[in-house]
Structure formats: structure tokens, C-alpha cells
Amino acid sequence: MGTVPAVEAASISITRHGRIETRHPTSDLIRKLDELQSELYEGPCIDAIEDPPDCGIIIAQDLAGDDGARWPRYAPHAVDAGYLGLMSTTLSTEGGIRGALNLYAKNPDAFDQRSRTLAGLFGVQAALLLYGANQAHHLQCAVDSRDLIGQAKGILMARFTVDGESAFQMLVQSSQETNIKLVDVARWLTTDQSQAARPDATPGARG
């Protein structure tokens, strides 16, 4: 949790027997806030599970401000509890089980691009925590993707003498500028190092 900037609490929610249940909350207060979303059938977590956007992330930057109007029944309770920001990341699974990783922030406008990127990556870890590596064979591709990103970071760290965070930002920037998925950027870098002279080169380009 401390790895994602500004995040001060977290939980995982899953659908079970027609209800949304909370798993691994960091406090009883967070459990209650998650359960309230389920009872009201309203909130970022509900949207991430029931109607996820293409990006897989629902963000409330300020529940005391404009975002409060999106979830008018839930928002006042979160604000009273001291949490103004909430980011819910859809957990992709199979077999009809759906879930979300929920990250809470006390300050408004706490979630930047780095937070969103890290939340997406931690979604893989959260899914593994929920379903178990032995039973989650359908997540193997996601695990492989995480390994690819780690290998790509290592290549950039060696090539440009930077730390892991800087290498990761190179990958993210390349992904954004080329509109190519992060894992595809990493795959290109790890399978064709001879073409990876620059971290901002376009994956797939051949001379």
C-alpha cells in the first residue's frame, strides 16, 4: 500500500452469492466503508466491478467536491470518515467471479498518473492474493506480463545507469507516447534488445 503515492488505506472487494464482500481491509473503518457501498449499491468500487471502463480504473479525486455528485448517498459517509479520494481497479478473473482493488486517500486530487499505473500493476498481485496462484491459471498471462516488465526495467537500468523507478517511468512514458500497452513495450524491449537503442523508440519499428 505504501508503494502507491498518497494511499493510506486499501481493501479488496469481490462478488459472492449476489453480494459484494470485502477482503483484506486495512482497518475496520475501511471494511465498513466498503460494506456501505455494497448496501447502497453505489460508489467507485461498485462501478469498477459492475460497469468497468476500458481502462479498468474508477477514480474519485474529491468526494467532498464534484465527485460527490456521482455517488450522492455514499460520498458523505466517506468524507465523514476522513477519506476524500478513492480509486478502484477492476480485477480481471474468469469463472464469473469479479472483484476490485480499492485504494483510499485522505487528501483530494491525490491520484496522479504514477498512482494509476501502479494501481493497475498491483491489481495483478491482488487477484493472485484472492484466488491463489495454483487455482488462478487464467492469470498466468498477467504474471508473465509482470515478469516482462521487471526484465525490461533491468535492461533500462543497465543501459542508462538509472534506478528502478526511473526505468519504470521510461517504460510508462514510452507506452503513453506510442499508445502501446506497457507490457507490449516491455516485451519488445526484452525480445529485441538490439533495436532498443532508446527507451522512447517505437516498439515494433524495424530499420
C-alpha positions in Angstrom: 0.0 0.0 0.0 2.8 2.4 0.9 4.3 2.0 -2.6 1.4 3.9 -4.2 1.7 7.6 -3.6 -0.9 9.2 -1.2 -2.7 5.9 -0.5 -3.4 5.5 3.2 -5.8 2.5 3.2 -6.9 -0.3 1.0 -9.1 -3.3 0.5 -10.3 -5.9 -2.0 -13.9 -6.5 -2.9 -15.4 -9.5 -4.7 -18.8 -10.7 -5.8 -20.1 -13.6 -3.8 -23.6 -15.1 -3.8 -25.0 -11.9 -5.3 -23.3 -9.6 -2.9 -20.1 -7.7 -2.9 -17.9 -8.7 0.0 -14.8 -7.1 1.4 -11.5 -9.0 1.8 -8.2 -7.9 3.4 -9.3 -4.4 4.5 -6.5 -2.4 6.3 -8.9 -1.4 9.1 -12.4 -1.9 10.4 -13.4 1.5 9.2 -12.4 0.6 5.6 -14.4 -2.6 5.9 -17.5 -0.5 6.9 -17.0 1.9 4.1 -16.8 -1.0 1.6 -19.8 -2.7 3.1 -21.7 0.6 2.8 -21.0 0.7 -0.9 -22.5 -2.8 -1.2 -25.6 -1.9 0.8 -26.2 1.3 -1.1 -25.1 -0.3 -4.4 -23.3 2.9 -5.1 -19.6 4.0 -5.2 -16.4 3.7 -7.1 -16.0 0.0 -6.1 -19.4 -0.8 -7.4 -18.8 0.9 -10.7 -15.4 -0.9 -11.1 -17.0 -4.3 -10.6 -20.4 -3.9 -12.3 -19.6 -1.4 -15.1 -15.8 -1.2 -15.5 -14.4 1.3 -18.1 -12.0 0.3 -20.7 -9.1 1.5 -18.6 -10.3 -0.7 -15.7 -10.0 2.1 -13.1 -12.6 4.3 -11.4 -11.3 7.4 -9.7 -12.9 9.8 -7.2 -10.4 12.7 -6.7 -12.6 14.7 -4.3 -15.7 13.1 -2.8 -16.3 16.4 -1.0 -16.4 18.2 -4.3 -17.6 17.4 -7.8 -17.1 13.6 -7.4 -19.6 13.6 -4.5 -22.4 14.2 -7.1 -21.5 10.9 -8.8 -22.2 8.9 -5.7 -24.5 11.2 -3.6 -25.5 8.7 -1.0 -22.1 7.2 -0.4 -19.8 10.2 -0.7 -20.9 11.9 2.6 -20.0 8.8 4.6 -16.5 8.6 3.1 -15.9 12.3 3.7 -17.1 12.0 7.3 -14.7 9.1 7.8 -11.8 11.3 6.5 -11.3 9.9 3.0 -11.8 12.3 0.1 -10.1 10.2 -2.6 -10.9 6.6 -3.7 -9.5 4.7 -6.6 -11.0 1.3 -7.5 -9.2 -1.0 -10.0 -11.1 -3.9 -11.7 -9.6 -7.3 -11.0 -9.9 -9.4 -14.2 -10.8 -13.1 -13.5 -12.7 -15.9 -15.0 -15.5 -18.2 -13.9 -18.0 -15.4 -13.2 -16.0 -14.0 -10.2 -15.5 -10.3 -10.3 -13.5 -8.0 -7.9 -11.9 -4.7 -7.4 -8.8 -3.3 -5.6 -9.8 -0.2 -3.6 -7.2 2.4 -2.6 -8.2 5.3 -0.2 -6.6 8.7 0.1 -7.3 11.4 2.8 -6.4 14.3 0.6 -8.2 15.5 -2.6 -6.5 15.2 -6.0 -4.1 12.6 -4.6 -4.1 10.2 -7.5 -1.6 11.1 -10.3 -0.6 9.1 -13.4 2.0 7.2 -11.4 -0.6 6.2 -8.9 -2.9 4.9 -11.6 -0.2 3.0 -13.3 0.9 1.3 -10.0 -2.7 0.5 -9.1 -3.1 -1.3 -12.4 0.0 -3.4 -11.7 -1.0 -4.2 -8.1 -4.3 -5.4 -9.4 -2.5 -8.5 -10.7 -1.0 -9.1 -7.2 -4.4 -8.5 -5.6 -6.0 -11.1 -7.9 -3.3 -13.6 -7.0 -3.8 -12.9 -3.3 -7.6 -13.6 -3.7 -7.6 -16.7 -5.8 -4.3 -18.3 -5.2 -1.5 -18.9 -7.7 -2.4 -22.6 -8.0 -6.0 -22.0 -8.8 -5.6 -18.9 -10.9 -4.1 -20.4 -14.1 -6.1 -17.9 -16.1 -3.9 -15.2 -14.5 -0.7 -16.7 -15.8 -0.5 -14.2 -18.7 -0.8 -11.4 -16.2 2.0 -12.9 -14.1 4.1 -13.3 -17.3 3.4 -9.6 -18.1 4.7 -8.6 -14.7 7.9 -10.6 -15.2 8.4 -9.0 -18.6 8.1 -5.5 -17.1 10.7 -6.5 -14.4 13.1 -7.7 -17.1 12.6 -4.6 -19.2 13.3 -2.4 -16.2 16.6 -4.3 -15.6 17.6 -3.7 -19.2 17.0 0.0 -19.0 18.7 0.2 -15.6 21.9 -1.3 -17.1 21.7 0.6 -20.4 21.1 4.0 -18.9 22.5 3.7 -15.4 19.3 4.6 -13.7 17.4 3.3 -10.7 14.3 1.0 -10.9 11.8 3.9 -10.5 13.4 5.9 -13.4 13.5 2.8 -15.6 9.8 2.2 -14.9 8.9 5.7 -15.8 10.8 5.3 -19.1 8.5 2.3 -19.8 5.4 4.3 -18.8 6.4 7.3 -20.9 7.1 5.1 -23.9 3.8 3.4 -23.5 1.9 6.7 -23.3 3.7 8.4 -26.2 3.3 5.4 -28.6 -0.2 4.4 -27.4 1.1 0.8 -27.0 0.4 -1.2 -23.9 3.0 -1.2 -21.2 3.5 -5.0 -21.4 4.0 -4.8 -25.2 6.6 -2.2 -24.8 8.4 -4.4 -22.2 8.0 -7.5 -24.5 9.6 -5.6 -27.4 12.4 -4.4 -25.3 13.2 -7.8 -23.8 13.0 -9.8 -27.1 14.8 -7.4 -29.4 17.4 -5.5 -27.4 19.4 -4.8 -30.4 16.6 -2.5 -31.6 16.1 -0.8 -28.2 18.7 1.9 -28.5 16.4 4.4 -27.0 13.6 4.0 -24.3 11.3 6.2 -26.4 11.8 4.3 -29.6 8.6 3.0 -31.2 8.1 -0.7 -30.4 7.9 -2.8 -33.5 9.8 -0.4 -35.7 12.5 -2.1 -37.7 15.2 -0.4 -39.7 
